[in-house]
Amino acid sequence: MKPSETPSPIGRPRAFDADVALDRALRVFWEKGYEGASMADLTEAMGINRPSLYAAFGNKEALFRKALIRYCEGPASYVALALEASTAREAAEKLLAGAVNLLSDPENPCGCLSIQSALACGDEATSVKQELVTVRCETLRSIEERFARAKEEGEFLASVDTKRLARYVSTVIQGLAVQAASRATGCELRGVAEQAMEAWPT
């Protein structure tokens, strides 16, 4: 459920903390999107010059891919944890709660990196846009698999379409991200999550 990683070029020892620099780059991409984040924005936030950035992370696209991996393994790790819940309903509740917590945290930029970064990508960023589509599709597939297993275990009636249910939950999560980017409050987002669960099949 995370993007492919591009290996870093081998060079002389770095005079900066690469993990800290990558976290700062992640925040810039999260705030501005892929195309909105200029190299000047990135180098200033990371506290390094362009040659150091290229040596440590590759070009802008390679840096973004590394930041996206960081995002999936960090802020968005709630997805994998939620899918470990004992029932599909609990998994769905934890998915929505995790999304609300992430999106309403005042320490985080507004919205979701995988949504924000894809909203305004031109032709030159087609590969990045496709990478984000892949990440979202892999997340959806993981939810589908969890719900399908729940059906096999007798949690759902035979008439329940678990693929459609998974897409519904995924769509609500993405909608929460868009609402958060529009400055919806945590209370408002929780209300949407609670409303969504009222459609859960009984």
C-alpha positions as CSV (number, residue, x, y, z in Angstrom):
1,M,0.0,0.0,0.0
2,K,2.9,2.3,-0.6
3,P,4.6,3.6,-3.8
4,S,7.8,2.2,-5.3
5,E,10.9,3.7,-3.9
6,T,13.8,5.0,-6.0
7,P,17.3,4.3,-4.6
8,S,19.4,7.3,-3.7
9,P,22.6,8.0,-5.5
10,I,25.8,7.0,-3.7
11,G,28.0,10.0,-2.8
12,R,30.0,11.6,0.0
13,P,28.7,11.6,3.6
14,R,25.8,14.1,4.1
15,A,26.2,17.1,6.3
16,F,22.5,17.1,7.1
17,D,19.9,14.7,8.6
18,A,18.2,13.1,5.6
19,D,15.2,11.9,7.7
20,V,14.6,15.4,9.0
21,A,15.0,16.9,5.5
22,L,12.5,14.3,4.0
23,D,10.0,15.1,6.7
24,R,10.2,18.8,5.8
25,A,9.8,18.0,2.1
26,L,6.8,15.9,2.9
27,R,5.2,18.8,4.6
28,V,5.9,21.1,1.7
29,F,4.3,18.6,-0.8
30,W,1.4,18.1,1.6
31,E,0.7,21.9,1.9
32,K,1.3,22.8,-1.8
33,G,0.8,19.6,-3.8
34,Y,3.3,18.2,-6.2
35,E,3.3,20.9,-8.9
36,G,2.7,23.7,-6.4
37,A,5.9,22.8,-4.5
38,S,8.8,24.6,-6.2
39,M,12.4,23.6,-5.9
40,A,13.0,26.8,-4.0
41,D,10.2,25.9,-1.6
42,L,11.7,22.5,-1.0
43,T,15.4,23.5,-0.6
44,E,14.4,26.3,1.8
45,A,12.3,24.0,3.9
46,M,14.8,21.2,3.9
47,G,17.7,23.6,4.7
48,I,19.9,22.3,1.8
49,N,20.9,23.5,-1.6
50,R,19.9,21.9,-4.9
51,P,23.1,19.8,-5.4
52,S,22.6,18.3,-2.0
53,L,19.0,17.6,-2.7
54,Y,19.8,15.9,-6.0
55,A,22.7,13.9,-4.4
56,A,20.6,12.6,-1.5
57,F,17.1,12.2,-3.1
58,G,17.4,12.5,-6.8
59,N,15.1,14.9,-8.8
60,K,11.9,16.4,-7.6
61,E,9.8,13.4,-8.7
62,A,12.1,11.0,-6.9
63,L,11.9,13.2,-3.8
64,F,8.1,13.2,-3.9
65,R,8.0,9.4,-4.2
66,K,10.1,9.1,-1.1
67,A,7.9,11.6,0.7
68,L,4.8,9.7,-0.3
69,I,6.3,6.5,1.1
70,R,7.0,8.5,4.3
71,Y,3.4,9.6,4.4
72,C,2.0,6.1,3.9
73,E,4.2,4.7,6.6
74,G,3.6,7.6,9.0
75,P,0.5,9.8,9.0
76,A,-1.5,7.4,6.8
77,S,-0.4,4.3,8.7
78,Y,-3.8,4.2,10.4
79,V,-5.2,2.4,7.3
80,A,-3.2,-0.7,7.8
81,L,-3.9,-0.7,11.6
82,A,-7.6,-0.3,11.1
83,L,-7.8,-3.2,8.7
84,E,-6.4,-5.5,11.5
85,A,-9.6,-5.0,13.5
86,S,-11.5,-8.1,14.4
87,T,-14.6,-7.3,12.4
88,A,-15.3,-5.4,9.1
89,R,-17.5,-2.9,10.9
90,E,-14.8,-2.1,13.5
91,A,-12.3,-1.8,10.6
92,A,-14.6,0.7,8.8
93,E,-15.1,2.7,12.0
94,K,-11.4,2.8,12.6
95,L,-10.7,3.8,9.0
96,L,-13.1,6.7,9.3
97,A,-11.9,7.7,12.8
98,G,-8.3,7.5,11.6
99,A,-9.0,9.8,8.7
100,V,-10.8,12.3,10.9
101,N,-8.0,12.4,13.4
102,L,-5.4,12.9,10.7
103,L,-7.4,15.5,8.8
104,S,-8.5,17.5,11.9
105,D,-5.0,17.5,13.6
106,P,-4.0,21.2,13.7
107,E,-0.4,20.2,13.4
108,N,-1.0,18.8,9.9
109,P,-1.5,20.6,6.7
110,C,-5.1,20.6,5.4
111,G,-6.3,17.7,3.4
112,C,-4.6,14.5,2.4
113,L,-1.3,14.3,0.5
114,S,-2.5,11.6,-1.9
115,I,-5.6,13.7,-2.8
116,Q,-4.2,17.2,-2.7
117,S,-1.2,16.4,-4.8
118,A,-3.2,14.9,-7.6
119,L,-5.8,17.6,-8.0
120,A,-3.7,19.9,-10.2
121,C,-1.2,17.9,-12.1
122,G,-0.4,18.8,-15.7
123,D,1.0,16.6,-18.4
124,E,4.5,16.8,-17.1
125,A,3.4,15.2,-13.8
126,T,1.5,12.3,-15.4
127,S,3.7,9.7,-13.7
128,V,3.2,11.3,-10.3
129,K,-0.5,11.4,-10.8
130,Q,-0.5,7.8,-11.8
131,E,1.5,6.9,-8.7
132,L,-1.1,8.6,-6.5
133,V,-3.9,6.7,-8.3
134,T,-2.0,3.5,-7.7
135,V,-1.7,4.2,-4.0
136,R,-5.4,4.9,-3.7
137,C,-6.3,1.8,-5.7
138,E,-4.1,-0.3,-3.5
139,T,-5.8,1.1,-0.4
140,L,-9.2,0.3,-1.9
141,R,-8.0,-3.2,-2.7
142,S,-6.9,-3.8,0.9
143,I,-10.3,-2.7,2.1
144,E,-12.1,-4.9,-0.4
145,E,-10.0,-7.9,0.7
146,R,-10.8,-7.3,4.4
147,F,-14.5,-7.0,3.7
148,A,-14.5,-10.1,1.5
149,R,-12.8,-12.1,4.3
150,A,-15.5,-10.8,6.7
151,K,-18.2,-12.1,4.3
152,E,-16.5,-15.5,4.1
153,E,-16.5,-15.6,7.9
154,G,-20.3,-14.9,8.0
155,E,-20.2,-11.3,9.0
156,F,-22.4,-10.2,6.1
157,L,-25.5,-11.6,4.4
158,A,-24.9,-13.2,1.0
159,S,-26.7,-10.3,-0.6
160,V,-24.1,-7.7,0.6
161,D,-21.8,-6.5,-2.2
162,T,-18.5,-6.1,-0.2
163,K,-16.7,-4.5,-3.2
164,R,-19.3,-1.8,-3.4
165,L,-19.2,-1.3,0.4
166,A,-15.4,-1.0,0.3
167,R,-15.6,1.6,-2.4
168,Y,-18.3,3.5,-0.4
169,V,-16.0,3.7,2.6
170,S,-13.0,4.7,0.5
171,T,-15.1,7.4,-1.2
172,V,-16.2,8.8,2.2
173,I,-12.6,8.9,3.4
174,Q,-11.6,10.8,0.2
175,G,-14.6,13.1,0.6
176,L,-13.5,13.9,4.2
177,A,-10.1,14.9,2.8
178,V,-11.7,17.3,0.4
179,Q,-13.9,18.7,3.2
180,A,-10.9,19.2,5.4
181,A,-9.1,21.1,2.7
182,S,-12.2,23.3,2.6
183,R,-11.7,24.0,6.4
184,A,-14.4,21.7,7.7
185,T,-14.0,21.3,11.5
186,G,-13.1,18.1,13.3
187,C,-16.6,18.0,14.7
188,E,-18.1,18.3,11.2
189,L,-15.9,15.6,9.9
190,R,-16.8,13.2,12.7
191,G,-20.5,13.9,12.0
192,V,-19.9,12.8,8.4
193,A,-18.2,9.7,9.5
194,E,-21.0,8.8,11.9
195,Q,-23.6,9.4,9.3
196,A,-21.7,7.2,6.9
197,M,-21.8,4.3,9.3
198,E,-25.5,4.5,9.5
199,A,-25.5,3.0,6.0
200,W,-23.7,-0.1,7.2
201,P,-25.5,-3.2,6.2
202,T,-27.3,-5.0,9.0
